[in-house]
Amino acid sequence: MIFETHAHLDDARFDEDREEVLASLPEKGIKRVINVGNNILSMLSFIISILNISLKNLCNSLFISLL
């Protein structure tokens, strides 16, 4: 298991594809990330991205369970 100990995924460079980058981490063996925020607004954006991914995964899991 890879544990990323210092990331800046809240940086504006990730604004366009942050959710895709975060969602791709597990398939690359990265299970945990410590994100060091640049400022409170960028961290809020990062947290929203994580919540969106979690909600999508939950919905997908529920949908698959119903099939």
C-alpha positions as CSV (number, residue, x, y, z in Angstrom):
1,M,0.0,0.0,0.0
2,I,1.3,3.5,-0.9
3,F,0.6,6.3,1.5
4,E,1.1,9.8,0.0
5,T,2.3,12.0,2.9
6,H,2.4,15.4,1.3
7,A,0.1,16.3,-1.6
8,H,-1.3,19.6,-2.8
9,L,-4.3,18.3,-4.7
10,D,-6.3,21.4,-3.8
11,D,-4.0,23.5,-6.0
12,A,-5.7,25.3,-8.9
13,R,-3.8,23.1,-11.4
14,F,-6.1,20.3,-10.5
15,D,-9.4,22.3,-10.8
16,E,-10.3,20.8,-14.1
17,D,-9.6,17.1,-13.3
18,R,-9.3,16.9,-9.5
19,E,-12.1,14.4,-9.2
20,E,-10.7,12.1,-11.9
21,V,-7.2,12.3,-10.3
22,L,-8.6,11.4,-6.9
23,A,-10.7,8.6,-8.2
24,S,-7.8,7.1,-10.0
25,L,-5.5,6.9,-7.0
26,P,-6.8,3.5,-5.6
27,E,-6.1,1.7,-9.0
28,K,-2.6,3.0,-8.8
29,G,-2.1,1.5,-5.3
30,I,-2.4,4.8,-3.4
31,K,-4.8,4.1,-0.5
32,R,-4.3,7.2,1.7
33,V,-3.4,10.9,1.0
34,I,-2.5,13.7,3.4
35,N,-3.3,16.8,1.5
36,V,-1.6,20.0,2.7
37,G,-3.9,22.9,1.9
38,N,-2.8,26.1,0.4
39,N,-5.7,28.1,1.9
40,I,-9.2,27.5,3.3
41,L,-11.0,28.1,0.0
42,S,-8.9,25.6,-1.9
43,M,-9.3,23.0,0.9
44,L,-13.1,23.4,0.8
45,S,-13.0,22.7,-2.9
46,F,-10.8,19.6,-2.3
47,I,-13.3,18.4,0.4
48,I,-16.2,18.9,-1.9
49,S,-14.4,16.8,-4.6
50,I,-13.9,14.0,-2.1
51,L,-17.5,14.1,-1.0
52,N,-18.7,14.0,-4.7
53,I,-16.5,11.0,-5.4
54,S,-17.8,9.3,-2.2
55,L,-21.4,10.0,-3.1
56,K,-20.9,8.7,-6.7
57,N,-19.3,5.5,-5.3
58,L,-22.1,5.0,-2.8
59,C,-24.7,5.5,-5.5
60,N,-22.9,3.1,-7.8
61,S,-22.6,0.5,-5.0
62,L,-26.3,0.8,-4.2
63,F,-27.2,0.5,-7.9
64,I,-25.1,-2.6,-8.3
65,S,-26.6,-4.1,-5.1
66,L,-30.1,-3.6,-6.5
67,L,-29.2,-5.5,-9.7
